[in-house]
Every structure is written in C-alpha cells, then in structure tokens.
Amino acid sequence: MPPLSLLATFLLLISLSTIQAWDCESSCGGITLNSPFGSASGCGSSAFQPYVNCSNGKLLFYSPTGTYQVQSIDYSNNVMVVIDPQMSTCSSMQLSGAFGLPIGAPFSFSSYNKVVLIGCSSTSSLYSKQSCDTSSEAQQLCKSIYENCDGISQIGIVATSSTGSASSCCVYASSLLATAPYEVDLPLLQCSTYTSVYHIGNIQSPQSSWLYGIALQYNPSSSSQSSPSGSGQNPSCYVCQEAEDSHGSLALPSRVAGLLLVLAAIISLPML
C-alpha cells in the first residue's frame, strides 16, 4: 500500500474510534461517571467495561450470579454500592439465592460490609467451619434484627423478645469474603436469606438508621491503559477525557477537528 494511503487509513481508524468515544456519557441513572467507569464499550477503563455499564438509564453491575443496579459510587474511597433484588432489609425480607463476584475482576467486598445470614439451619456448615463472626458487635446485630425487624416474619421466623435467641443468625466472617470463590450462597449454606449493611447508625434501629446494600471496593489501578498525560478522569480514552473536560459540549475537541482536517488533506493528495 502506498505510504500516503497507509497513513490515511491509520488516521481514519483513529478518527472513527474518536467519534465513537465521543458518545461517552458523563452520568447514568443520576450517578456521575468518572474514571475508571464508563457508560458503554469504549468508555472508561477496559478492565471495568465487562462488569459495569449503563443500560436503559440504569448503571448495572454484572457478575456470574446476576445483574445488579448500582446505587452509588464513592470516588474518594473507591467504593461502589450495589443492590441485590433478592437481598432482605429490615422492613422487607424474602428468600435469597446467591451473590458473588467474578474471579479476577477488579472488585472485592468492602470492609464496610456486615453480611448477615438469617434463618440458618443448625446443620449448616457455617457452624462446623466456624464461619460466623463471634464478636459482641456481630451478636448485637443479629439480636437487633430478630427483635426489631417486622420483615422477619415474612420468611417464617418468629421475632424474638429481648431474652430470646437469634441462634439461626450469623454475621459472615469478613475474612471469608476476601477469599475465593468470593460468594455468599444461601442455599448451600442452608440459610433462608441475607442482608448486607454498609453503615450502622444506632444499632437498635435497623429500620431507620442502617444503610443496606453491598459495598464493593474497586481497584482503580486495574485500568489497563492511561491517558497521554498519565492523569485525568478517563485514563482509558483520551477523547472521552476531552469530552469530560468540555462538560458534554457538542463541539468536537480541537485536536479531533485538526485530525480530521489533516486526514481530508491527505486524502485529497494524489496517491503515490
């Protein structure tokens, strides 16, 4: 291929990827999208694209156990909170399946989480393997749920009095969430349901002062590419960064416009 033709083809490919990248959205479902997240393929870090995307106005997290809506992203602490539709809360409880993380993904369970397993059988492997947190705080969490949550009757458990027992409740040991297979499988563990609390206000008020959701720590250094300057909000896509800097302006960035002008000039030259 003649040199000018080869150069024109190369610049054309860059231009096409540039135009595609210009479709990157700055937010999804009311959640601001900064590095390493993006709204679609070609936006954000390629290491995160298989797991977090915008679909029908909702930011979704994909894992082998299901698809979950992202509730919030805390960029200062690198924490993303997702909601499992089968997870229980104090006011509404239901039978749960499993929640797990993809092995090799740039996510892990945050230390903020208190994963509480409810309605567990006495024959569950949780007890033989000593998988439950035995701290006083964990015991208080279980006791508070069994005493104060009306939703517990929805799964066939009778709420206990202050002198009752919450022996079928287990706060899953955080160390187990940090090791493969990074999963909480309720049927396998012989438990009825679970809840995840990432912030506890008054421990005696699970209905009003606890924040429910699954907090996931993400590793921004997993981004597989970086911007030319080595910094910026969108390190995997320089043009997306240009878009973010222009706050969604419809005008093409000056560098992009210049690239297209150079391409047009080369194409107009006689091919050697």
N, C-alpha and C positions, 0 to 999 in steps of 0.2 A: 504494500500500500504506500503511495507517495507520502512524504513527510507531512505536508500540509493537510492531507486527508486524515492521516493518523491523528494529528493534533486536533483537528476539527471534531473528529469522533470522540476523542477524550474529553474535550471541553463540553460537547453535547451531553455526554453521560453525566458530567458534573452538574450541568445546568438542570437536567431532568431531576436528579436527586435533590437539588436545591429547591426546585419548585415543589416537589413532594414534601420536603421538610417544612416548607412554609405553611403547610396545613396543620402544624402542631398547635394544639390548644393550650392556653395558659391556665385553664382550670377545668374541672369536671365535677358535676354534682355539687358545686359550691366549695370544692376543695382545690386550693391552689396547687398547681403542678410545677415543682422546681426539680432540679437535679436530685436524685437520678431517675425520677419518674417522668413518664410521657403519656400522652393521650392515645397514641396508636403506634404502629410499626414505623420506625424511622424517627421517633421522638423519644427523648430520654436515653438512658443507658441501655445498650443492647443486652446487658446482663439482667435487667429487670423487666424487659418487654414481655417475656413469656409468662410473667406472673401478675403484672398489674397493667390494666388497660381500661380505657373509657368505652363504655357500651351503653347506648340509649340514654345518655345523660347520667350514668352512674359509674363511679370508679370501682372496678371489681378486682378482687384478688383470686387467682386460680391456683388450686392445689389438687393433688390426687383424690382428696376426699370431698371436693365440691368447689362451688363458686361462691364467694363471699363479698358482700359490699363493704367498701372501705368507709369507715365512719370519720376518721380524722388522720392527719399526718402532722407530727410534731418534728419539724426540721431541726430545731435546736438540739433535740435529744435523739434524733434518728429513730423515732418510734412511730409505727403505723398501727392504728386500731381497726380491727375488722369485726364484723358481726356475723356469727353463725346463726342462721334462722332456726336451727334446731336446739340452740342453747337456751337454757332456762334463766329467768330472772326471779326476783323475789315475788313479783306480782303475777307472773305467768310461767308455769312450768309444763314441760312436755317431755316425752321420751326422746332421748338423743341417740345419734349414731356415733360417728367418729369425726374428729378433727385432727388433721395432720399437716405437716409442712413437707414440701418437696425436698428430697435429699439433694444436697448440692446447691440449693437456692440461697441467695444472699439474705436470708431471713432466719431468725431464731426467736424462741419465746422470750419475751422481755422479763426481767426480774421483777417488774411491777406486778405481774400476774399472780393472782391467787386462784388456782383452778380447783374448784370444789366439786367433788363427786358425791352424788346424792342417791340414796336408796340402794346402797351396795349390799350384795348378799354376804352373809357371814362366811361363805365358802370362797369368796373372791380371792384371787391370787394377791390382791393388794396387801392383805394381812400377812400371808405367809412369806411374802417377799419384802415386807416392811417398807412398802411404797408410800406410806402416809406420813405427812409432817406431824410430828408429835409435840410440837411447841405449844405453849399456852395460848398464843395468838390463834393458831390453827384450831384448837379446841373451842375457842370463843367464837370463831367464825361459824363453825358447824352449829354450835349451840344457838347462836343468834338466828341463823336461817331456820332452824327447826322450831324455834319459839315464835318468831316474828313474821314469817312469810306465809301469807294465806295461800299462795300458789302451791304450797307443798301438798295440799290435799288433792290437787289435780292429778297427781301421779300415785294416788293411793296411800300416801303416808300421813299418819295422824300427827298433827303438830304436838310437840311435847310441852309440858309445863316447865317451869324453872328448875324443877327437880327431876325432870325426865332425862332420857338418854338419847344421844344422837349418834349411837354406835354405827349406824349404817351410813354415816357421812365420813368422807375422807378428803382432806386437803392434799392434793397430789404433790409429792416431793418435787421441789423445783429442780433438783439435780437430775431427775429422770426426764424432764422436759428438755434438758440440754444435751441429751444423747440420742442416737438413732434408736428407733425409727421416727423420733420427733412427732409422736402421735398419741392422742388420747382416744382409745377405742372403748366406748362404753359397753357394748355387748360382750366384748372379750373380757372386760374387767368385771362383768356381772353387776353393773350399776344401771339405775334407771335413767338418770340424767346428769347434767353437769352445769355449772355456771362458772364464768370467769370474771373476776373483779380486778380492775387495774388501779382503782383508787378507793380507799376506805376512809370515810369521814368518821362519823360516830358508829362504832362497831355494833351498837344496839339498834341502829336504824338502817337496816339493809334495804328498806323500801325507798328511802328518801336521800340517803347520804352516800350510798355506794355507787360507783360508776362501773357499769357492766360492759364487757367487750374483751376481745383477745388482743392484747398488746404485743406487737411483733417488733423486735429490734431489727433494723436493717443496716447493712454494711455499705456505706456509700463508696468505699474504696474498691468495691467489686466492679465498679464501672470499667468496662473493657477498653474504653477509649477516652481521650481527653481533648479538650479544645486546644487550638493552636497556641494560645497564650498560657495554657496549663491551669486556667482557672475559669470561673464563670458558672452560671446556674445550670447550664445544659451541656456537660462536657462531651457527650457523645455526638453532638450535632452542632457544628459551628453556626450554621444558618439558623437553627432553632434558637440559639443564643442571641443572634441578631434580632430575631422576632421578639424574644422576650425583652430585649433592651429597648425596642421600639414600642412596647406595650400594645402589640397587636395591630400596628399600623398596616394599612393595606398596601402601602408603597413598598416596593422591593428594596432591600438594603442596597446601598451604593455599590458595594463590592459585587453584588449579584448582577446589578444592572450593567456594571462595567464588564463583567464576564460575558454577558450576552452580546454586548457591543463588539467585543473582541471576536467572539465566535462568528457574528454576522460578517465582520470584515474579512475573516479568513475564508469563509465560505464563498465570498464574492470574488476572491482571487482566482486566477487560472490555476488549475491543479497541475503540479509538476510531475 
